[in-house]
Amino acid sequence: MDAHEVNRARAKLAEGVGHREKWRLALDVFDELAGWGLVPPVVVADAGYGQNADFRDNLDGRGIGYVVAVRSDVTVHPHDARPTAPAWSGNGRKPQPCYRDRPSSVAALAAVMAGRLSPG
């Protein structure tokens, strides 16, 4: 028995029980709420969750609105931007979808939005 197995036995962990990421546990909570007929009006989360695209996508998939923090160096595209794939020539790999325009940083977007929202 290796040290890992000894620690699991000491903690009385059942076979098959392992690590589960916090964001997945949070989604489990929302699923349990949905089972009770409840949906949170909005989820507010720190950047630990906000940086996780899978978490945000899963909230979207469940129809749950969210406001999450992200680092200022994160890049974004406009809400209506859609990735497109160039036509495939039939040779080699199919081209992967990509955005036509370069992304901007959240910090730059915030500065632009602040200018639009300021009185004047």
Helices and strands as residue ranges (DSSP letters): H 3-10, H 22-35, E 43-45, H 47-50, H 53-61, E 66-68, E 75-76, E 104-105, H 106-117
